[in-house]
Each structure stands twice: as structure tokens, then as C-alpha cells.
């Protein structure tokens, strides 16, 4: 069986998988913290907070820089963070090596690509365009698109339903435990990249395969097919 016939759908995380967005996220988050009279976070600290969506990012940032805030106060701060983040320009330089070439190759081979991220949908679409990935994805599912964000499988089901495909026809590609949990909950194998923001030991993620370079993805897909 060919890779295309076995896995026509390929679903991807965004931050830490396709792009290194931590510097821009850190810049926006530290601007917010400064406005709130809080100390700034290091890039490494911010990388450890990425992956759960903007509301959780802001919540955790507030908790580690002083007193935690109630939900009623977090909502406007999250909106302000997203405003700050959207104003920071991103360039194709943030795209990890091999991403453009590999995605283009997979799409040309007939695979149908979808983005399943916890980043808000509208911002995700904007960033895709800014970094030159906009024309590659058939579906873009943000953290505010489906009823629940990853680690729930809802975003993956959302994308596949609109593609007319089943989870058995798909592979999830991501960098952290939320991606693995969502993929497995949806009933599909997961390929994890080793260079993102895993927030835990790679061996503990539970992914079927781990790749060191994004360009290794086609070979990993072949291995999944051979493994049955």
C-alpha cells in the first residue's frame, strides 16, 4: 500500500512544528507583562508555556510573574495579548528548515494538508500568509474553531469531517503532548518533531515516531505504512 492511499490526510501543529514562533510570542507576552507591572519572562520560560492556547498562556504567565488572576480578569488580558501579538510582524525566516519544501512535495504527491493549532484561527491564517505557507493547507483549525482545543481531538475531527476523510486515513504531526494526545484520542498515529517545544522528555511523548528534521517526514510516513 502506498503512503498516499494509506494516509491521504496529514494534520499539522503550527508553533514548534512548522514555525519557531517563540520569539514573537515572548515579545508580545512581555509587552503585556510590562503593561501590567510584571517582570519579563525569558525566551526559555516562554517556550515552556507554549502549546495550550492564548488564554492558558496568559494565565500561566500571570501566575509565574506574581499573583494568579481570576478568570474575569484574564479574558481582557488575553484579548490585549492577541492584539499585541498580531501587531508583531513575522517573516519566512521563522519557518523551520525543510518545512516549505517538504509540505510542497507532500501536497504535490496528492496529500491533503490541514493545520490543527491551538493558536487562534484568524491569527493562524494571517501568519500562514506572512510566512509563505498560506496556499498549502486545505483546512485551518484554530484553538477557537472547534468546541475544544487540543489535547481534545475536536480540532482533528473538525478538519477531517470537512475533508470528507476518517481518522484512519490521517497522521498527526506535532511537537508536544497535546498533539500526541489529540492524535491518539482521534485514533490516528502521531509523528513528533524533536526540535519544538515538547515541555517533557521526547521519549515520554508517546508518539509512534520522532523525527529530527522536518524533511524526514516522508520517510517516517513510509515507516508507518510498513509497520501496518
Residue pairs with C-beta under 8 A, 6 or more apart in sequence:
1 225
2 225
3 218
3 221
3 222
3 225
4 109
4 110
4 111
6 169
6 224
6 225
7 111
7 169
7 170
7 171
7 221
7 224
7 225
8 110
8 111
8 112
8 165
8 169
8 170
9 111
9 112
9 113
9 114
9 159
9 160
9 163
9 165
9 169
9 170
9 171
10 106
10 111
10 112
10 113
10 114
10 170
10 171
10 173
10 221
11 113
11 114
11 115
11 116
11 156
11 159
11 160
11 170
11 171
11 172
11 173
11 183
11 188
12 18
12 113
12 114
12 115
12 116
12 137
12 172
12 173
12 174
13 115
13 116
13 117
13 150
13 172
13 173
13 174
13 175
13 176
13 179
13 196
14 21
14 115
14 117
14 119
14 124
14 127
15 21
15 22
15 25
15 50
15 51
15 117
15 118
15 119
15 196
15 197
16 22
16 50
16 51
16 174
16 175
16 176
16 193
16 195
16 196
16 197
16 198
17 96
17 173
17 174
17 175
17 179
17 193
17 196
17 214
18 95
18 96
18 99
18 103
18 115
18 133
18 214
19 90
19 94
19 95
19 96
19 99
19 127
19 131
20 94
20 95
20 96
21 50
21 90
21 94
21 119
21 127
22 43
22 46
22 47
22 50
22 197
23 43
23 94
24 85
24 88
24 90
24 94
25 46
25 50
25 57
25 85
26 41
26 42
26 43
26 46
27 88
28 81
28 84
28 85
28 87
28 88
29 41
29 46
29 57
29 58
29 61
29 81
30 40
30 41
31 84
32 58
32 61
32 77
32 80
32 81
32 84
33 39
33 40
33 41
33 61
33 65
34 40
35 80
36 62
36 77
38 61
38 62
38 65
38 66
39 65
39 66
41 49
41 61
41 64
41 65
45 64
46 61
47 197
48 197
48 199
49 56
49 57
49 60
49 61
49 64
50 57
50 197
51 118
51 175
51 176
51 178
51 197
51 199
52 60
52 118
52 149
52 178
53 118
53 119
53 120
53 143
53 149
54 78
54 81
54 82
54 85
54 118
54 119
54 120
54 143
55 74
55 75
55 78
57 81
58 74
58 77
58 78
58 81
59 68
59 69
59 74
62 68
62 69
62 74
62 77
69 77
82 120
82 123
85 123
86 123
86 126
89 130
90 127
90 130
90 131
91 130
91 131
92 100
92 131
92 132
94 131
95 131
95 132
95 133
96 193
96 195
96 214
97 213
97 214
97 215
98 213
98 214
98 215
99 133
99 214
100 132
100 133
101 215
102 214
102 215
102 217
102 218
103 113
103 133
103 136
104 136
105 218
106 113
106 217
106 218
107 113
107 136
112 138
112 163
112 165
113 136
113 137
113 138
114 137
114 138
114 139
114 140
114 141
114 159
114 160
114 163
115 124
115 128
115 137
115 139
115 140
115 141
116 141
116 150
116 155
116 156
116 158
116 159
116 172
116 182
117 124
117 140
117 141
117 142
117 143
117 155
118 142
118 143
118 149
118 150
118 178
119 127
119 142
119 143
120 142
120 143
120 144
121 140
121 141
121 142
121 143
121 144
121 145
122 142
123 142
124 140
124 142
125 134
125 140
128 134
128 136
128 137
128 140
138 163
139 158
139 159
139 162
139 163
141 155
141 156
141 158
141 159
142 155
143 149
143 150
143 155
145 155
145 158
146 152
146 154
146 155
146 157
146 158
147 154
148 154
149 155
150 156
150 178
150 179
150 181
150 182
151 177
151 178
151 181
151 182
151 185
152 182
152 185
153 182
153 183
153 185
153 186
155 182
156 167
156 170
156 172
156 182
156 183
156 186
156 188
157 167
157 186
160 166
160 167
160 169
160 170
160 186
167 186
167 187
167 188
168 187
168 188
170 186
170 188
171 183
171 188
171 189
171 190
171 191
171 221
171 224
172 179
172 180
172 182
172 183
172 186
172 188
172 189
172 190
172 191
173 179
173 190
173 191
173 192
173 193
173 217
174 180
174 182
174 183
174 190
174 192
174 193
174 196
175 192
175 193
175 195
175 196
175 197
175 198
176 192
176 196
176 197
176 198
176 199
176 200
176 205
177 198
177 199
177 200
177 205
177 206
179 190
179 192
180 190
180 192
180 205
180 206
180 207
183 189
183 190
184 190
184 206
189 208
189 209
189 224
190 206
190 207
190 208
191 207
191 208
191 209
191 210
191 211
191 217
191 220
191 221
191 224
192 198
192 202
192 205
192 207
192 209
192 210
192 211
193 210
193 211
193 212
193 214
194 202
194 210
194 211
194 212
195 212
195 213
198 205
202 210
208 224
208 227
209 220
209 223
209 224
211 217
211 220
